[in-house]
Amino acid sequence: MGELDLKNLRIDYGARMIIRDFNLAVRNGEMMSLLGPSGAGKTTILKAIAGLLAPAAGDILIDGQSVRDVPPEKRDAVMVFQKPLLFPFMNVAQNIGFGLRMQGQPGREARRHIGAILALTQLEGLEHRKVHELSGGQQQRVALARALVLKPSVLLLDEPLSNLDANLRQRMRELIQTIQSETRMTMLFVTHDQSEALMISHRVALLLEGRLRQVGAPRELFYQPADPEVARFFGGRNFFQGHVRDGKLHSDLGVFPVGPQNGNGHVRTATIRPEDIRIAPRATGQSRGLRGRVVKTRFEGSSTRVVVACGANEVMVLTPEDAFRPGQEVEITVPPEKIRLFPGD
């Protein structure tokens, strides 16, 4: 088993409330990402689960049992920190087996478990190396192996990849995914990196300013944000106001069919992702899209970000083409099925 339930959690630092009314259920065998900007309170929540910080209110349940008054070493929840925090005077195998020795596990059985974890974390052949002989990625794998070998009900990962370079971080993400898939261990993975959370998780919990804003599958948060702030966090840039009449959104950007289910007379805030907008040079003759002028462009490798002035509005477009230049007359097309509506301000 490996179920984690956080109920009405409140965590204070002195007189300042950091986390409030926090409820989250992590299912057995699930990889859940706790996502949010720096300072949102993500690490604070992990520390409370691990027993390193006492919540002011609420409860923490592991496999249905409250652990609020249980010491850290008996919670069956192990935390992997941002830095590896390895013992420099021990070799790789000794670091991995430290927790097993503290549990009093017999030497032969401990060596068997260590050998299996070395293979799982791709550390075979490095068991006799000291910490200073390892790369940053290898050190983080040792820290991960040290936690995995204990087979906790819940594994807590506090931005363990943030200190690695981009290529190594990608390989480590894939390794953690493979390990989670093979072990079916329940993991709560803290990160501020949106792409990391979307790639690695079964579900994502978005934390903004100490409050849980949305929980769901990665595609749900990305394409169906619960409110404009969630949309902005996931790269939403185009927001415009309007009202619904006869199944159409009449906005300051244009008129778009949105369906009768959105209600006549309702004021709405609308958004569309930059990559969902189509852009083309302005054609001669009758225009089929919104006319505009390119304000600026930014090349980003596989795509180019283009800002287009359409009347009093600026629209951001993400396109695979690198053919647009400031001052150029263009047409943009907004697919109505890609528009997301929220209650108006």
C-alpha positions in Angstrom: 0.0 0.0 0.0 1.0 3.6 -0.5 -1.9 6.0 -0.1 -1.3 9.5 1.1 -4.1 11.8 2.2 -3.6 15.4 3.3 -6.7 16.8 5.0 -7.4 20.5 5.7 -3.7 21.1 6.2 -2.5 24.4 7.5 1.2 25.3 8.0 2.4 28.5 9.6 5.9 30.1 9.9 5.5 32.3 13.0 2.5 34.6 12.4 2.5 34.0 8.7 0.2 31.4 7.1 2.1 29.5 4.4 -0.4 26.7 3.5 -4.1 26.9 4.2 -7.1 24.5 3.6 -4.9 22.1 1.7 -6.5 18.8 0.7 -4.8 16.3 -1.6 -5.1 12.5 -2.1 -2.3 10.6 -3.7 -3.4 7.2 -4.9 -1.5 3.9 -4.3 1.1 3.4 -7.0 0.6 7.0 -8.4 3.2 9.5 -9.5 1.8 12.8 -8.5 3.6 16.1 -9.2 3.2 19.0 -6.8 3.8 22.0 -9.1 4.1 25.7 -8.4 6.5 28.7 -8.5 9.3 29.2 -6.1 7.9 30.2 -2.7 4.5 28.6 -3.2 4.9 26.2 -0.3 5.7 23.0 -2.1 8.8 22.0 0.0 6.9 23.0 3.2 4.2 20.4 2.4 6.8 17.7 1.8 8.6 18.5 5.1 5.2 18.2 6.9 4.6 14.8 5.4 8.1 13.6 6.3 7.7 14.8 9.9 10.3 17.5 9.6 7.7 20.3 10.2 4.6 20.2 12.4 1.4 21.5 10.7 -0.7 24.0 12.7 -3.9 22.2 11.8 -5.2 19.4 9.7 -4.1 15.8 9.3 -1.7 13.6 7.3 -2.7 10.0 6.7 -0.5 7.3 5.2 -2.3 4.1 4.3 -5.3 5.4 6.2 -3.5 6.0 9.5 -2.7 9.5 10.9 1.0 10.2 11.3 0.8 13.7 12.8 2.2 12.4 16.1 4.5 9.8 14.6 8.3 10.5 14.5 9.9 10.9 11.0 11.7 7.5 11.1 8.5 5.6 11.7 6.3 7.3 9.1 7.1 5.0 6.2 7.7 8.2 4.0 11.2 8.9 2.8 12.4 12.2 1.3 14.9 12.8 -1.4 16.3 16.4 -1.2 17.4 18.8 -3.9 21.0 18.1 -3.0 22.1 14.5 -2.7 23.3 14.9 1.0 25.5 11.8 0.8 28.1 10.7 3.4 31.5 11.6 1.9 33.4 9.0 3.9 31.2 6.1 2.6 31.3 4.5 -0.9 28.2 4.2 -3.0 27.1 0.8 -1.6 27.6 2.0 2.0 25.6 5.1 1.3 22.7 3.1 -0.3 22.7 0.6 2.6 22.8 3.1 5.4 19.1 3.0 6.1 19.1 -0.8 6.0 21.8 -0.9 8.6 19.9 1.5 10.8 16.9 -0.9 10.6 19.2 -3.8 11.7 18.8 -5.8 8.4 21.2 -8.8 8.2 24.2 -8.2 6.0 23.5 -10.8 3.4 19.9 -9.7 2.9 21.0 -6.0 2.8 23.6 -6.8 0.1 21.0 -8.5 -2.0 18.7 -5.5 -1.8 21.6 -3.1 -2.5 22.5 -5.1 -5.6 19.0 -5.0 -6.9 18.7 -1.2 -6.4 22.2 -0.7 -8.0 20.8 -2.4 -11.1 17.5 -0.5 -11.0 19.2 2.9 -10.8 21.9 2.1 -13.3 24.7 2.3 -10.8 26.2 -1.2 -11.3 30.0 -1.1 -11.3 30.1 2.1 -9.1 29.4 0.5 -5.7 33.0 0.9 -4.4 33.4 4.5 -5.6 33.5 7.4 -3.1 31.2 10.4 -3.4 33.8 12.8 -4.7 34.5 10.4 -7.6 30.9 10.6 -8.9 29.2 13.1 -11.3 26.3 15.2 -10.1 23.8 12.8 -11.9 25.4 9.8 -10.3 25.3 11.4 -6.9 21.6 12.1 -7.3 21.0 8.5 -8.4 22.7 7.3 -5.2 20.4 9.5 -3.1 17.4 8.1 -5.0 18.7 4.5 -4.5 19.2 5.1 -0.8 15.5 6.0 -0.5 14.2 3.3 -2.8 16.0 0.5 -1.0 13.9 1.1 2.1 10.7 0.5 0.0 8.7 3.2 1.7 4.9 3.5 1.3 5.5 7.1 0.0 8.6 8.5 -1.7 8.9 12.3 -1.5 11.1 14.0 -4.1 12.0 17.6 -3.5 13.1 19.1 -6.9 15.8 16.4 -7.1 16.8 17.3 -10.7 17.0 21.1 -10.4 20.8 21.2 -10.1 21.5 19.1 -13.2 22.1 20.3 -16.7 19.3 20.1 -19.3 20.4 16.9 -21.0 21.1 15.0 -17.8 17.8 16.3 -16.3 15.9 14.8 -19.2 17.7 11.4 -18.8 17.0 11.4 -15.0 13.3 12.2 -15.6 13.1 9.1 -17.9 14.9 7.0 -15.3 12.5 8.0 -12.5 9.6 7.3 -14.8 11.0 3.8 -15.5 11.6 3.1 -11.8 8.1 4.3 -10.8 6.6 2.1 -13.6 8.6 -1.0 -12.5 8.2 -0.6 -8.7 4.7 1.0 -8.7 5.8 3.0 -5.7 3.7 6.0 -4.7 5.7 9.2 -5.4 5.0 12.8 -4.7 7.4 14.9 -6.9 7.9 18.6 -6.2 8.9 20.8 -9.1 8.5 24.3 -10.4 9.2 23.1 -14.0 5.9 22.8 -15.9 7.3 20.5 -18.7 8.8 18.2 -16.0 5.5 17.9 -14.2 3.6 17.3 -17.4 6.0 14.7 -18.6 6.6 12.7 -15.5 3.2 12.5 -13.7 0.0 10.6 -13.8 -1.6 13.6 -12.2 -0.5 17.2 -11.4 -1.5 19.3 -8.4 -0.9 23.0 -9.0 -0.1 25.1 -5.9 -0.3 28.9 -6.2 0.2 31.2 -3.2 -0.4 28.4 -0.6 -3.6 27.2 -2.2 -4.3 24.2 -4.3 -5.8 25.6 -7.6 -6.3 22.5 -9.7 -5.6 18.8 -9.7 -5.9 16.6 -12.7 -4.2 14.8 -15.6 -1.4 16.8 -17.3 -3.5 17.3 -20.4 -6.4 18.5 -18.4 -4.4 21.3 -16.6 -2.7 22.3 -19.9 -5.8 22.4 -22.1 -8.6 22.9 -19.6 -7.3 25.3 -16.9 -9.8 26.0 -14.1 -9.2 29.7 -14.2 -7.1 32.4 -15.9 -4.3 32.2 -13.3 -3.9 28.5 -14.0 -4.0 29.3 -17.8 -1.3 31.9 -17.3 0.9 29.5 -15.3 0.9 27.0 -18.2 1.9 29.6 -20.8 -1.4 31.3 -21.6 -0.7 34.8 -23.0 -3.8 35.8 -25.0 -6.7 37.0 -22.8 -9.6 39.1 -24.0 -13.0 40.2 -22.7 -16.4 39.8 -24.2 -20.0 38.7 -23.7 -22.1 35.8 -25.1 -25.0 36.5 -27.3 -26.8 34.0 -29.5 -24.1 31.4 -29.1 -21.3 33.8 -30.0 -18.6 35.5 -28.0 -18.7 39.2 -28.9 -15.2 40.4 -27.8 -12.8 43.3 -28.3 -10.8 40.9 -30.5 -13.6 39.7 -32.7 -16.8 37.6 -32.8 -16.4 33.8 -32.3 -19.0 31.0 -32.1 -18.8 29.4 -28.7 -22.1 27.5 -28.4 -25.3 28.2 -26.6 -24.2 26.3 -23.4 -22.2 29.4 -22.3 -25.4 31.4 -21.8 -26.6 34.6 -23.3 -25.7 37.9 -21.7 -22.9 36.4 -19.7 -19.6 38.4 -19.4 -16.6 36.2 -20.1 -12.9 36.2 -20.1 -11.5 34.3 -23.0 -8.1 32.9 -23.8 -6.4 30.9 -26.6 -2.9 29.4 -26.4 -0.3 31.0 -28.7 0.4 27.7 -30.6 -3.3 27.3 -31.4 -3.4 30.5 -33.5 -2.6 30.3 -37.2 -0.6 33.1 -38.9 0.0 33.9 -42.5 1.2 36.8 -44.6 -1.7 39.1 -45.5 -3.3 37.9 -48.8 -4.5 40.2 -51.5 -8.3 40.4 -51.8 -10.8 39.6 -49.1 -9.4 38.8 -45.7 -10.6 35.6 -44.0 -8.8 36.3 -40.7 -8.0 39.1 -38.3 -5.7 41.7 -39.8 -2.6 42.8 -37.9 0.9 43.9 -38.0 4.0 42.1 -36.6 5.3 44.0 -33.6 8.2 41.8 -32.7 9.5 38.2 -33.1 11.6 35.9 -31.0 13.3 32.8 -32.4 13.2 29.8 -30.0 14.7 27.0 -32.1 11.9 24.7 -33.2 9.4 27.6 -33.1 9.2 31.4 -33.3 7.1 33.6 -31.0 5.4 36.4 -32.9 3.6 39.4 -31.3 0.9 40.8 -33.6 -1.0 44.1 -33.1 -4.7 43.7 -34.0 -6.3 47.1 -33.5 -5.9 47.9 -29.8 -5.0 44.3 -28.9 -1.6 42.4 -29.0 -1.8 38.7 -29.8 1.0 36.3 -29.2 1.4 33.5 -31.8 3.8 30.5 -31.6 4.6 29.2 -35.1 7.1 26.7 -36.5 7.9 29.2 -39.3 10.6 31.8 -39.0 9.4 33.9 -41.9 7.8 36.9 -40.2 9.5 40.2 -39.5 8.5 43.3 -37.5 6.3 45.7 -39.5 4.9 42.9 -41.8 1.2 42.8 -42.5 -0.3 39.5 -41.5 -3.6 37.7 -41.0 -4.2 35.5 -37.9 -7.0 32.9 -37.6 -8.4 32.0 -34.2 -10.0 28.5 -34.2 -13.2 28.9 -32.0 -13.0 25.4 -30.7 -9.6 26.3 -29.1 -11.0 29.2 -27.2 -11.4 28.6 -23.4 -14.0 30.7 -21.5 -14.0 31.7 -17.9 -16.4 33.8 -15.9 -15.8 37.5 -16.5 -14.1 39.9 -14.1 
